Amino acid sequence: MNEAEYKARGNWNELKGKLKQEYGDLTDDDLTYEEGKQDEWLGKLQQKTGKAKGDLKKWIDSL
């Protein structure tokens, strides 16, 4: 799922809040998703959180 899908569901801001709670050093820039750049975005989150991309995708989708 991507930001547009979360926005369509009306919970992107809620998701960003949960990510920031879990990982306090994430910034709004870290959580800005650009269409078509999911792998790059997940890579940035991976560097900040220390989690594998697959684990991040599963965790985000579970929120």
FIPA-149567 format. One record per residue (C-alpha): residue number from 1; residue in three letters; x, y, z. Coordinates in steps of 0.1 Angstrom, whole numbers, plus 5000, padded with zeros to 4 digits. Layout:
<sites>
{keti: NUM; rogu: ALA; east: X; north: Y; up: Z}
...
</sites>
This chain:
<sites>
{keti: 1; rogu: MET; east: 5000; north: 5000; up: 5000}
{keti: 2; rogu: ASN; east: 5013; north: 5035; up: 4993}
{keti: 3; rogu: GLU; east: 5005; north: 5070; up: 5006}
{keti: 4; rogu: ALA; east: 4978; north: 5076; up: 4981}
{keti: 5; rogu: GLU; east: 4960; north: 5044; up: 4992}
{keti: 6; rogu: TYR; east: 4963; north: 5054; up: 5028}
{keti: 7; rogu: LYS; east: 4951; north: 5089; up: 5020}
{keti: 8; rogu: ALA; east: 4922; north: 5075; up: 5001}
{keti: 9; rogu: ARG; east: 4913; north: 5055; up: 5032}
{keti: 10; rogu: GLY; east: 4917; north: 5087; up: 5053}
{keti: 11; rogu: ASN; east: 4944; north: 5074; up: 5076}
{keti: 12; rogu: TRP; east: 4977; north: 5086; up: 5063}
{keti: 13; rogu: ASN; east: 4981; north: 5112; up: 5090}
{keti: 14; rogu: GLU; east: 4972; north: 5085; up: 5116}
{keti: 15; rogu: LEU; east: 4998; north: 5062; up: 5101}
{keti: 16; rogu: LYS; east: 5025; north: 5089; up: 5101}
{keti: 17; rogu: GLY; east: 5017; north: 5096; up: 5138}
{keti: 18; rogu: LYS; east: 5022; north: 5059; up: 5146}
{keti: 19; rogu: LEU; east: 5054; north: 5057; up: 5127}
{keti: 20; rogu: LYS; east: 5067; north: 5088; up: 5146}
{keti: 21; rogu: GLN; east: 5056; north: 5073; up: 5179}
{keti: 22; rogu: GLU; east: 5075; north: 5041; up: 5172}
{keti: 23; rogu: TYR; east: 5105; north: 5058; up: 5158}
{keti: 24; rogu: GLY; east: 5109; north: 5092; up: 5173}
{keti: 25; rogu: ASP; east: 5138; north: 5103; up: 5150}
{keti: 26; rogu: LEU; east: 5116; north: 5101; up: 5119}
{keti: 27; rogu: THR; east: 5109; north: 5135; up: 5103}
{keti: 28; rogu: ASP; east: 5081; north: 5147; up: 5080}
{keti: 29; rogu: ASP; east: 5107; north: 5146; up: 5052}
{keti: 30; rogu: ASP; east: 5113; north: 5109; up: 5060}
{keti: 31; rogu: LEU; east: 5076; north: 5102; up: 5058}
{keti: 32; rogu: THR; east: 5070; north: 5121; up: 5025}
{keti: 33; rogu: TYR; east: 5062; north: 5095; up: 4999}
{keti: 34; rogu: GLU; east: 5067; north: 5103; up: 4963}
{keti: 35; rogu: GLU; east: 5046; north: 5083; up: 4938}
{keti: 36; rogu: GLY; east: 5066; north: 5057; up: 4920}
{keti: 37; rogu: LYS; east: 5095; north: 5058; up: 4946}
{keti: 38; rogu: GLN; east: 5083; north: 5033; up: 4971}
{keti: 39; rogu: ASP; east: 5116; north: 5014; up: 4972}
{keti: 40; rogu: GLU; east: 5136; north: 5046; up: 4977}
{keti: 41; rogu: TRP; east: 5111; north: 5056; up: 5005}
{keti: 42; rogu: LEU; east: 5113; north: 5022; up: 5022}
{keti: 43; rogu: GLY; east: 5151; north: 5024; up: 5019}
{keti: 44; rogu: LYS; east: 5151; north: 5057; up: 5037}
{keti: 45; rogu: LEU; east: 5129; north: 5043; up: 5065}
{keti: 46; rogu: GLN; east: 5151; north: 5011; up: 5066}
{keti: 47; rogu: GLN; east: 5182; north: 5033; up: 5073}
{keti: 48; rogu: LYS; east: 5164; north: 5052; up: 5100}
{keti: 49; rogu: THR; east: 5148; north: 5022; up: 5117}
{keti: 50; rogu: GLY; east: 5172; north: 4994; up: 5112}
{keti: 51; rogu: LYS; east: 5144; north: 4971; up: 5100}
{keti: 52; rogu: ALA; east: 5144; north: 4951; up: 5067}
{keti: 53; rogu: LYS; east: 5123; north: 4965; up: 5039}
{keti: 54; rogu: GLY; east: 5100; north: 4934; up: 5040}
{keti: 55; rogu: ASP; east: 5095; north: 4938; up: 5077}
{keti: 56; rogu: LEU; east: 5087; north: 4975; up: 5073}
{keti: 57; rogu: LYS; east: 5061; north: 4968; up: 5046}
{keti: 58; rogu: LYS; east: 5044; north: 4942; up: 5067}
{keti: 59; rogu: TRP; east: 5045; north: 4964; up: 5098}
{keti: 60; rogu: ILE; east: 5031; north: 4995; up: 5079}
{keti: 61; rogu: ASP; east: 5004; north: 4974; up: 5063}
{keti: 62; rogu: SER; east: 4994; north: 4960; up: 5097}
{keti: 63; rogu: LEU; east: 4988; north: 4995; up: 5112}
</sites>
